[in-house]
């Protein structure tokens, strides 16, 4: 009976009309009447729909407004854990990590001194939003939660986030802990590049085996209802995401969804009740109905080599060949009513480059065009580093060259000397033979005269 009343209540809540700022479609894409009619009505205070491959915005509402994220903060915690640790690394939980969280906040009952792996902690975060697990990862990566929070903010800036400041690893409310829908979409887009996360993101159930402090198995069930096949909010194209809630933020939600070759990211902030699921589905339905992601080229098809040289004392020498490759595959977001033709990929890359070269250094670019329109420009990056010859190595090389020259000169001089001595010996021998012949002839002549 209670369940029936609850369902009826939710249904009524979800049918209450809401008002939203006018959402703007992708500015570079031509729209039509059908698209405008399909524009979703979003009740969330802030929202965004982004193409995960291109980063193009398909819908936005107050997307750069400062907002409280709640537990979707943990997506950045997961990103830094994967970038700075290994899944099988062990975390030993400190007193501070375990007991600094609010007693009634989300947790998986980790104890002080307990040891679990980063992978287990990540599942605790992704499935149960475990706050102490986030603290443990923070301390493991940077030594303290405060240092980790600074790391989070710095990493966000590197991704292009402009309205983000993190002061903790779990998203529990602090007034100076904030972000925006746009920034969270950028963080989610970067996280999606992590293979380990892609392997985890769709998981709805996980078991943590007994540990040094816990004799029982921990059974973790996911909270994201769009991934739960038994939920009325299940969405068949949803592939992962993160829920969040604190009183000040209300419900927040980041969700990934993929249909055919198009993968989208939806972020909704400050939603009442289950409206975050309704809004997210509306965003995805709008995106999949109106847009498509077109792959322009694969990075592996444009791997190239460049000769590396260095010049010293007006002499140029080769240091070998360097492999360069596009930073990533290239994609373009298009309305479903459009297609591309006459695609040209132009390679702009030098034949030689001067050392030193850093790994990841931009060497050239690949530009994709359709007619006169530039669709994408992707940098070509050095796949390894090539160091300039050190001063010590140059000195050693010069010494070796001088030694070789001396040896060669000595060999030549010795050859000349031996040749001279041989010639001298031959000349003297010939002279001696000639003298001997003359003496013999003289002796014969004298002997002949005596006989006469």
ROBAKOL-632834 format. One line per 2 residues: number of its first residue (from 0); their letters; for each residue x, y, z of C-alpha. Coordinates in steps of 0.1 Angstrom, whole numbers, plus 2048, in hexadecimal, padded with zeros to 3 digits. Layout:
BEGIN
NUM) a) X Y Z; ...
***
This chain:
BEGIN
0) xx) 800 800 800; 81C 818 80A
2) xx) 82E 80F 7E9; 80F 817 7D5
4) xx) 80A 839 7E6; 82F 841 7E0
6) xx) 82D 839 7BB; 80D 84E 7B8
8) xx) 81E 86B 7CB; 83D 86A 7B5
10) xx) 828 869 795; 815 888 7A0
12) xx) 835 89A 7A9; 844 892 787
14) xx) 827 8A0 774; 828 8C2 785
16) xx) 832 8DB 76B; 854 8EC 76E
18) xx) 864 90A 75F; 887 90B 74F
20) xx) 89D 924 73E; 89D 921 718
22) xx) 8B6 906 70F; 8CC 90E 6F2
24) xx) 8D6 8F5 6D7; 8F8 8F1 6C9
26) xx) 900 913 6BA; 912 905 69B
28) xx) 8F7 8EC 692; 8DA 8F6 67D
30) xx) 8B9 8EE 68F; 897 8E7 682
32) xx) 873 8E9 68E; 873 8C5 69A
34) xx) 892 8CA 6B0; 883 8EA 6C0
36) xx) 863 8D8 6C7; 876 8BC 6D8
38) xx) 889 8D3 6EF; 886 8C3 712
40) xx) 877 8D6 72F; 88F 8D1 74C
42) xx) 886 8D8 770; 8AA 8D6 77E
44) xx) 8B9 8F7 788; 8D7 8F1 771
46) xx) 8DC 8D7 756; 8F1 8CE 738
48) xx) 8F2 8B4 71D; 914 8AE 70D
50) xx) 921 898 6F1; 93B 882 703
52) xx) 951 87F 6E4; 952 8A3 6D8
54) xx) 949 8B7 6F7; 92F 8CA 6E4
56) xx) 912 8D7 6F8; 8F0 8CB 6EC
58) xx) 8DB 8DB 708; 8E3 8F1 725
60) xx) 8D0 903 741; 8E4 918 759
62) xx) 901 901 751; 91C 918 75E
64) xx) 90A 923 77E; 91C 91C 79F
66) xx) 90A 8FE 7AF; 910 8E5 7CB
68) xx) 918 8C3 7BC; 913 8AC 7DA
70) xx) 921 888 7D3; 926 88C 7AD
72) xx) 946 89D 7BA; 953 879 7BE
74) xx) 957 876 798; 975 88C 79B
76) xx) 981 877 7B8; 97E 858 7A3
78) xx) 991 869 786; 9AE 873 79C
80) xx) 9AF 850 7AB; 9B2 840 789
82) xx) 9CB 85A 77C; 9E2 856 79B
84) xx) 9DE 833 7A8; 9DA 80F 79E
86) xx) 9BA 7FB 7A4; 9CC 7E1 7B9
88) xx) 9DD 7FA 7CF; 9D4 7F7 7F4
90) xx) 9C5 813 809; 9C8 813 82F
92) xx) 9AD 828 83D; 9B6 842 857
94) xx) 9A2 84E 875; 99C 86F 863
96) xx) 990 85F 843; 976 84A 855
98) xx) 96A 861 870; 96B 883 860
100) xx) 94B 87D 84D; 928 883 85B
102) xx) 91C 865 86E; 8FC 861 859
104) xx) 90C 867 837; 911 84D 81C
106) xx) 92C 833 825; 935 80E 822
108) xx) 93F 80B 847; 965 80B 841
110) xx) 978 80A 862; 997 81C 86D
112) xx) 9B6 807 862; 9A2 7F3 849
114) xx) 9B3 7EB 829; 9A1 7E9 807
116) xx) 9AD 7EE 7E3; 9A7 80D 7CF
118) xx) 990 7F9 7B8; 97B 7EF 7D6
120) xx) 97A 813 7E3; 96F 81F 7C0
122) xx) 952 807 7BF; 949 813 7E2
124) xx) 948 836 7D4; 936 82F 7B3
126) xx) 91C 817 7C1; 916 823 7E5
128) xx) 925 847 7E4; 93B 83D 801
130) xx) 949 85D 810; 964 84C 825
132) xx) 970 83A 806; 975 85B 7F4
134) xx) 989 868 812; 99F 84A 812
136) xx) 9A6 84F 7ED; 9AE 873 7F3
138) xx) 9C7 86B 80E; 9D6 84F 7F9
140) xx) 9DC 866 7DB; 9E6 887 7EB
142) xx) 9EC 87F 810; 9CE 893 81D
144) xx) 9AB 89D 812; 9B4 8C2 810
146) xx) 9D1 8BC 7F9; 9BC 8A5 7E4
148) xx) 9A1 8BF 7E2; 9BA 8D8 7D4
150) xx) 9C5 8BD 7BB; 9A1 8B8 7B1
152) xx) 99C 8DE 7AB; 9BC 8E0 797
154) xx) 9B3 8C2 782; 991 8D2 77B
156) xx) 9A2 8F2 76F; 9B8 8DD 757
158) xx) 998 8CE 748; 98A 8F1 742
160) xx) 973 8F4 760; 96D 918 769
162) xx) 954 916 786; 962 8FB 79B
164) xx) 972 8FB 7BE; 975 8DB 7D2
166) xx) 97D 8DA 7F7; 975 8B6 7FE
168) xx) 976 894 7EC; 953 889 7F2
170) xx) 93B 8A6 7EB; 92D 8AA 80E
172) xx) 921 8CE 811; 93A 8EA 817
174) xx) 931 90D 80B; 951 910 7F7
176) xx) 94D 8EF 7E6; 93C 8F5 7C4
178) xx) 93C 8EE 79F; 925 8F2 781
180) xx) 912 8DB 769; 92A 8E4 74D
182) xx) 949 8DC 763; 93B 8BB 76F
184) xx) 935 8B1 74A; 959 8B9 743
186) xx) 965 8A4 760; 94D 887 756
188) xx) 95A 889 732; 97E 886 73E
190) xx) 975 869 755; 966 856 738
192) xx) 989 854 728; 994 83D 745
194) xx) 991 819 73A; 98E 80E 75F
196) xx) 971 824 764; 95F 819 744
198) xx) 962 7F5 751; 952 800 773
200) xx) 938 819 768; 91C 801 760
202) xx) 920 7EB 77F; 902 7EA 795
204) xx) 90E 7D0 7AE; 930 7C9 7BE
206) xx) 93D 7B5 7DB; 95A 7BF 7F1
208) xx) 969 79F 801; 972 79D 826
210) xx) 98F 7B4 831; 9A7 7B6 84E
212) xx) 98B 7C8 862; 96B 7BB 852
214) xx) 964 795 853; 945 798 83E
216) xx) 940 79F 819; 934 7C1 810
218) xx) 918 7C1 7F7; 916 7E1 7E3
220) xx) 8F7 7EA 7CE; 8F7 808 7B7
222) xx) 8E1 827 7BD; 8DE 835 79A
224) xx) 8BA 82B 791; 8BF 82F 76C
226) xx) 8D7 811 76C; 8BF 7FC 781
228) xx) 8AA 7E5 76B; 891 7E2 787
230) xx) 88B 807 78B; 870 81B 77B
232) xx) 88C 834 771; 8A0 81A 75F
234) xx) 8AD 827 73E; 8BA 80E 725
236) xx) 8D5 824 716; 8E4 82F 738
238) xx) 907 822 73D; 913 832 75D
240) xx) 913 851 773; 912 85E 797
242) xx) 8F7 869 7AE; 8F9 885 7C8
244) xx) 8E5 894 7E4; 8E9 8AC 800
246) xx) 8CE 8C3 80E; 8DF 8E2 7FF
248) xx) 8E4 8D3 7DC; 8C4 8BD 7DB
250) xx) 8C8 8A1 7C1; 8E4 8A3 7A9
252) xx) 8EB 88A 78D; 906 882 773
254) xx) 8FD 867 759; 90C 858 73A
256) xx) 8F7 849 71F; 900 839 6FE
258) xx) 8EA 831 6E0; 8FB 823 6C1
260) xx) 91A 839 6BB; 90E 857 6CF
262) xx) 918 85A 6F4; 90A 876 709
264) xx) 910 885 72B; 8F3 894 73F
266) xx) 8F8 8A9 75E; 8DA 8B6 773
268) xx) 8DE 8CA 793; 8C6 8D3 7AF
270) xx) 8A8 8BD 7A8; 88B 8B5 7BF
272) xx) 880 891 7C4; 887 87A 7A7
274) xx) 886 896 78E; 8AB 891 787
276) xx) 8A4 870 776; 887 87E 762
278) xx) 89C 89C 757; 8B9 886 74E
280) xx) 8A4 86F 738; 894 88D 727
282) xx) 8B6 89B 71F; 8C2 87A 710
284) xx) 8A3 875 6FC; 8A7 898 6EE
286) xx) 8CB 892 6E6; 8C8 870 6D6
288) xx) 8A9 87B 6C1; 8BB 89A 6B3
290) xx) 8E0 894 6B2; 8FA 87B 6A7
292) xx) 91F 877 6AC; 933 871 68C
294) xx) 956 863 68E; 96D 876 677
296) xx) 98C 861 67A; 99E 848 691
298) xx) 9BF 854 6A0; 9D0 833 699
300) xx) 9CB 839 673; 9E1 858 674
302) xx) A00 84E 687; A1F 85E 677
304) xx) A45 861 67C; A5B 880 67E
306) xx) A81 882 67C; A90 891 69B
308) xx) AB1 8A5 697; AC7 8BC 6AB
310) xx) ADF 8D7 6A1; AFF 8DD 6B4
312) xx) B1C 8F3 6A9; B0B 8F8 687
314) xx) B09 8D2 682; AE8 8C0 67F
316) xx) AE6 89C 68A; AC9 883 68A
318) xx) ABB 875 6AB; AA4 85C 69A
320) xx) A7E 85C 692; A62 865 6A9
322) xx) A3F 857 6A8; A23 870 6A8
324) xx) 9FD 869 6AA; 9DD 87D 6AD
326) xx) 9D3 884 6D1; 9B1 873 6CD
328) xx) 997 868 6B4; 984 884 6A4
330) xx) 95E 887 6A6; 944 8A0 69C
332) xx) 921 8A5 6AA; 906 8A9 68F
334) xx) 8E1 8AC 68E; 8D2 88A 684
336) xx) 8C4 89B 665; 8E7 8A3 658
338) xx) 904 88F 64A; 928 896 640
340) xx) 937 893 61D; 958 89A 60C
342) xx) 96C 896 62D; 991 89F 62A
344) xx) 9AB 899 644; 9C9 8B0 641
346) xx) 9EA 8A7 652; A00 8C5 65D
348) xx) A20 8B5 66B; A45 8BE 666
350) xx) A5D 8A5 657; A77 8AD 671
352) xx) A77 8BC 694; A92 8C8 6AA
354) xx) A9A 8B7 6CB; A91 8B7 6E7
356) xx) A6E 8AA 6E4; A57 8A2 702
358) xx) A3F 886 702; A1C 894 6FA
360) xx) A2B 8B3 6E9; A16 8C0 6CD
362) xx) A28 8BA 6AC; A0D 8C1 692
364) xx) 9E8 8C0 68C; 9CE 8AC 679
366) xx) 9B2 8C2 66B; 991 8B2 65F
368) xx) 97D 8C6 645; 95D 8C1 632
370) xx) 95F 8D9 615; 96A 8FA 624
372) xx) 95D 8F2 647; 976 8E7 662
374) xx) 967 8CB 675; 983 8C3 68E
376) xx) 9A7 8CB 695; 9BA 8B1 6A9
378) xx) 9DF 8B6 6B5; 9FA 89D 6AB
380) xx) A0D 893 6CA; A30 884 6CF
382) xx) A2C 860 6DC; A4D 861 6EE
384) xx) A68 879 6FA; A89 880 6E8
386) xx) AA3 891 6FD; ABD 8A9 6F0
388) xx) AE0 89C 6F2; AEE 8A7 713
390) xx) B0E 8BC 717; B20 89F 727
392) xx) B16 888 70A; B21 8A2 6F1
394) xx) B43 8A5 702; B46 880 703
396) xx) B3C 87E 6DF; B55 898 6D5
398) xx) B70 886 6E8; B66 866 6D7
400) xx) B67 878 6B5; B89 887 6BD
402) xx) B96 865 6C8; B89 855 6A8
404) xx) B99 871 694; BBA 86C 6A6
406) xx) BB8 847 6A0; BB1 84C 67C
408) xx) BCC 866 678; BE4 84E 68A
410) xx) BDA 832 674; BDF 847 655
412) xx) C01 853 662; C0B 830 66B
414) xx) C01 825 649; C15 840 639
416) xx) C33 838 64F; C31 813 648
418) xx) C2D 81B 623; C4B 832 624
420) xx) C60 818 637; C55 7FD 61F
422) xx) C5D 814 601; C7E 81D 611
424) xx) C86 7F8 617; C7D 7EF 5F4
426) xx) C91 80C 5E6; CB0 803 5FB
428) xx) CAC 7DE 5F1; CAA 7E8 5CD
430) xx) CC8 7FE 5D1; CDB 7E2 5E2
432) xx) CD2 7CA 5C7; CDD 7E2 5AC
434) xx) CFE 7E9 5BE; D03 7C4 5C2
436) xx) CFC 7BF 59D; D14 7DB 594
438) xx) D2F 7CC 5AB; D2A 7AA 59B
440) xx) D2D 7B8 578; D4C 7CC 582
442) xx) D5B 7AC 590; D53 799 571
444) xx) D63 7B4 55B; D83 7B4 570
446) xx) D85 78E 56F; D80 78F 54A
448) xx) D9C 7A9 546; DB4 794 55A
450) xx) DAE 776 543; DB6 78B 526
***
